[in-house]
Amino acid sequence: MTQPACRHCGAPLSQTLVDLGLSPLANSYVPPERANTACPRYPLHAWVCNDCYLVQVEDAVPADEIFNGDYAYFSSYSDSWLAHARSYVDKMVERLQLGSDDLVIEIASNDGYLLQYFVEKGIPVLGIEPSGSVAAAAEQKGVRTLVDYFGETLAQKVAAAEKPPSLIASANVLAHVPDINDFVAGIATLLTGEAVYTVEFPHLLNLINEVQFDTIYHEHYSYLSLLAVEKIFAKAGLRVFDVEELPTHGGSLRVFACLEGANHPEGPGLAKVRADEAAAQFNRPEGYMNFTGQVEAVRDGLLAFLREVAARGDTIAAYGAAAKGNTLLNYAEIGPDLISYCVDRNPAKQNTLLPGSHIPVHGVEALRETPPNYVLILPWNIRDEVIDQLADLKACGTRFATAVPEVRIS
């Protein structure tokens, strides 16, 4: 077997963060008529580069098998995420004094969940989104969208056709690109003068501290620290000048970057996060050791809880056909014998089977038709939002559980 190489610096990868074995694609939902067909499984192994400290999984799956015309993730099905997007727009309009003469570009603009709020303010936008199904939904919201993969070549075409953007935004895309150097070079191509790029990503520090291993899946090629991002950006001629810590996705960073020669002064968040990562030894191999044992403890704790529920004859359903849930279920080898069914608000996921586990997915109303004793919330990052949505079930005795970083019941 060929030793994998770092997707940023090319150094050989030899240190494991965690090996989750063979797993199906986390968003490859299965039609019921294919219930008897095994899902293709691919290695899901997270490595640490001991040169640039980028944490990454191998390119086990071509990107076009993941982000195709039928990709089922629509950002607008989370109320809390929409509120987060609206808040971002308000902050950026004020901070950068954006108006009708400016252009805002979002990369991986999904269904227009974010850019719609710039449109409401009369600010011109362009979304760039590789998945045709979600791009069509964005167009219906008045969000002009280009269906393509972003990289340096596309950035050159956009730069030739559009006026220079004042702001380029991307939420959780940087972790999703197989060629992270090409992507960041594209950002540098589009930026001019004092223009700003903001990018949000789940912070590797929280992944490790909170044992959020279920956020590791094939669609997430990289697991990002500020340390690694600053190295990657600097190679492309970009400078990080501020960082905000966010509660989204279990704890994220919003990084502000500009061209190396731009005049933006460093904000206070930058020194704080640098210090946090230094304290966690992110600049040394020791900072990434002993994670596997913590992951195994989460798996064992969840299995013990589910088996105890089954032994009592109680019923348990899952909420949220989320990618992170599929990583968890497949790593722990959990199937319909332990979780009767899953529910999701997204119609594209309903009336399917979860990849690998083949647990059936229904609409949320299924919970009210036959209320279970327990609901396991797979997207633990929206736990409170889900419990609020299902307050009527809780009032009737249904209890709610999450599994990461340990089983928690309320």
N, C-alpha and C positions, 0 to 999 in steps of 0.2 A: 504494500500500500504506500502511495506517494505521500510524503509529509506535506501537510497544507502550509501555505504561505500567507502572511499578513496581507489583507486587502489594501492597506495603506502603504506600508513601508517595504513589503516584500520579504521581511525576515521570516525564517522558518518558525512555525508554531509548535511548541513542545509542552507548554503548561496548560493543563485542563482546569477550567473553572467548574464545569459539571458536564457529565455525559448522560443525556436523557434517553439513550438507546435509539431505537427505530420508531419513528412517529409519522403519521399521515400529515398532509398539509392541513393546517389548523382551520382554514376557511373553505375547505373542499367538502361542502355539505352533500350528503348522499341522497339521491332520489329513492323513494321507498321500493321501487321496482328493482333496485340494485342491492337490496338488503342482504342477499346471499353472496354478494361479490366482495371479496376482501379489498380494502383500500390499499393503494400503493403506500409503502412506508420508506422513509429516508432517514439517514443518520441525523441526529439532533445533538450535536456536540459543541459546547461553547468553549472556546480557547482564549487564552490571554497571550498577547504579543509582549514578549519581554524586552522589546526595543522601544516601541511607542505606546505600549499599554492599551492598545485598542482591544476590547473584548469582542469576539465575533464567532459566528457559526460558519461552517464550511458552505461553499456554494453547491449544496447537494441537489438543488432543484433550479432549473432555468426560470428566470423572472417571468417570462411570458406564460408559464404554467400557473403562476400564482395570481398576477394582476392582469386578468384577461377581461373580456367583455361581460362576463357573468360574475365578476367579483362581487361578493354579497355584503361588503361592509359599507353602510351608509351612516355618516357621522350624525345626521339629524335625528336619529332615534334615541339620543340621550339628551334629556332636557338640561342636565347640568353642563354638558359640553356646549350646548347652544348658548347658555348663559355665560360660560367662559369665553366663547368667541365674541359675543357682543361686548363684553367688558374689555377685551383686547382691542377691539376696534375703537372704542371710546378713548382708551388710553393712548393709542398710537396717533389718532387724529389730533389730540391735544398736545402730545409730546413733540410730534414732528410738524404740527401746524399744516395738516393735509387739507387740500381743498379740490375744487373742480378742475384745477390746472394740473393736478398730480395724477400719476398712474400707480396703482397698487397691483402687484403680481403675486399670486399665491401658487406655489408648486405643490402638487398633490391636493388640489382644491376640492376633491371629493364631490359632494352633491351641492356645493355652494353654501355650505353651512356657515362659513366665515365671511366670504366676499359679499354675500347678500346684505350685510350690515354696512359695508362701505357703499354699496349701490344705493341703499336707503338715504345715505348722506350726500348723494350726488357726486361721489368720487369715482372716476373711471377705474375699471378693474379688468384684469385678464387672469383667468384660471388656467392652469396647465395640469391635466389629469389623464393618466394612461387608460383608465377603465371606462369604456364607453357607456355602460349602464348608469353609472353615477354621474358622469359628465352630462348626460341627457337630462337628468334631474336638475342639475345646476342651471342649464340653459332655460329650463322652465321657470326659474326664479329670476331670470334676467341677468344671469352671470355669464358673461362672454367666456367661453371655454375652448381651449385648444386640446384636442385629444392626442397625446403623445407622451413619450418618456422624456424626462428632462435630463440634459447633460450639456456638455460644452458645445456640441454641434447644434442642438436645438437653440441654445442660448444665443449663438451667433445669428441664427435666422430670426429670432424674436428681436434681437437688438437692431437688426436691419429694417424690420417692419414696424416697430413700435417706438414711441418716444421713451427716453430713459425713465425707468421707474424711480419714484422717490422712496418706495418701500417694497421690499420683497419679503414675503412671509412663507414659512412652512411650519406646520405643526409637527406631526410625528412621522415625517418622511425620511429624515436623515438616516434613521436606523434601518429603513426599508430598501436602501439602494445597494445593489451588489458592488457597483464601482463608485465608491464614495469619493475618490479623488476626482473623477470626471464630473460628478455632481457639483462638488464645491468649486471646481474650475469654471463651471457654468455660471455659478453665482457671481464669481469674480468678473466674468465677461459682461454680465448685465449691470453690475454696479458702476456708477459714475459719481465723481465728486464726493458729496457728503451723504449720498444715499445710504440707506440702512437695510441690513438683512437681519431678520429675527427668525430664530428656529427654536422650537420646543422639542424636548425629548425626555423620556423617563430617565432619571438620574441613576447611573450604575451604583452609586453609594446606597440608595434606597433598595435597589434590587438585592444587594448583598446583605445589608443590615436587616431587612425585613423578609429575607428568604423568598423574594418574589420570583422564584424560578419559573413560574407558569407564564411569565412574560417572555420567555425564550421560546421562539418557534421559527420555522423556516422563513417566514415573511420578514422577520426581524434579523437582518444580516449582522447588525452591529449593536453593541450595548455600551452606551456612551458615558464617559466621564468628561468633565471640563478639561482635564489634563490632555486627554487624547484629542478632543475637539480643537483645542488651541494649536496643537501640533499640526493637525490636518489643515486647518484654516491658514496657518502661517505659510505652509508650503505653497498655497494658492495665492498668496499676497493679501490675505485678509487678516484683520486684527479684531480680537474680541475686546469690547470696551465696557460691557456691563453684563450682569447676570441677575436674573430674578429667580427665586425659588418658589415653585408653585405646588399646590396640593394635588393637581391632576395626575391621573394614572399612577397613583401610589407614591407620588413625589417626583416632580419634573423640574428641569431647568429651562428657562427662557433665556437664550443667549443673544446678545446684541452684537453685531459685527459690522465692520465697514472696511473700505480699502485701507491698506497699510498707511497711506499718507493722509488720510482724512483727519479732521480736527476734533473728533469726539473725545472728550476727556474720559478717563476711567471712572466708572461708577463704584460705589461702595460694595456692591454685591460680589464683585470680582475677587477681591482679596479674601472675603469671607469664605467663599466656596473653595478657592485654592487652598486655604488653610484647613478646611474640613477634609479635603481629599488627601492632603499631606499627612494629617493625623491618622487617616485610615491606611496609610502606607501604599497609596495608589501608584507611587513612583517606584515600588519595589515588588518583587514576586510575592513576598510574604503577605501583601494586602489581599491576595486572591486565593489563599489557601484555606482548606478546611470547610469549603462551602458544600461539598457533596454530602457530608454527614448531616448537615442542617437540612438539606433537601430531603434526604431519606427519612428524617424525623417527621417532617410535614406529611409525607406520603403515609407513613405508618400511623400517624395520629388520625388522619382522615379515614383510612381503612378501618381502624378500630371503632370509630364513631359510627360509620355506616353499617358495620356488621352488628354492632350493638342495637341500632335502630331496627334492623331486619330481624334480629333474634327476638325482639319484643313484639314483632308483628306490626310495627308502625310503618307508615308510608313516608317516602321522601321523594320530592321532585326537585329539579334544578331550575334556577332562573338565570337566563342569559346565555344564549348559544355563542359565547365569546371565544375568541381564539385562545385566550389564556386558560379558559376552562377546558378546552380540548387538549392542551398540553398536559394539564393536571390529570385529567381522566385517563389519557393514554399512558402516561408514565406510571400511574397507579393501577392500571389495568382494571378500571371500573367500567361496568356495563349495566344493561337494563336489569340485571338481577339485584343490583344495589340501589340504583336510581331509576324510578319507574319511567319518567319522561322529563323533558326540559321544555321551558316556555321562553318565547322571545317576542318582542314587539315588532321586529322586522319581518314583514310578510315574505321577503325573499328567503328567509331561513325556516319559515313555518312549513309543515308537511314535508320535512326532510328528516334524515337521520344524521346525528353528529358523526363526523369522520372518525373512523377507528372504533369507537365505543358502540356506534349504531344505536344510541339512545334516541328515541323519537322526539321531534321538536314540534310543539303546538303553539297556538296563540296563548296570550296570558289568561284569556277567559277560561282555559282548561283548569286553572287552579281553583276557580270559583265553582266550577261544575262539580268537582269532587275534591274538596280541600284536603291536602295532605297534612300529616302531622308535622312535617318539617319541610322547609324550602332551603336548599343549599344555593346561596348566591355565588355564582361562579365569577362574575366581574366584581370582585370584592371592593374595587375602588369606587363603586357607586352603591355600596351597601345601604347607606342611609336613605338615598333616593328611592331605592327599591322597597325598603320597609315602609316608607311613607306612602308609596303607590299602593301597597297591599295592606294598609292599616286595617281594613275590614276583616281580612283573614287573621291578622294578629289578634284582633278583638275577639275572634271566635276560637282562639286557642292554637292556631298554627305558630310554630316557632321558626326562627330564622338562624341560619348558620353560615359562616365563612370558614375557609380552611387555611388561609395564609395570613400570618406566619404560623398560626396554630389554630386549632378548631375553637371557634368562638360562637356561642349560642345566645340568642336573646329572644 
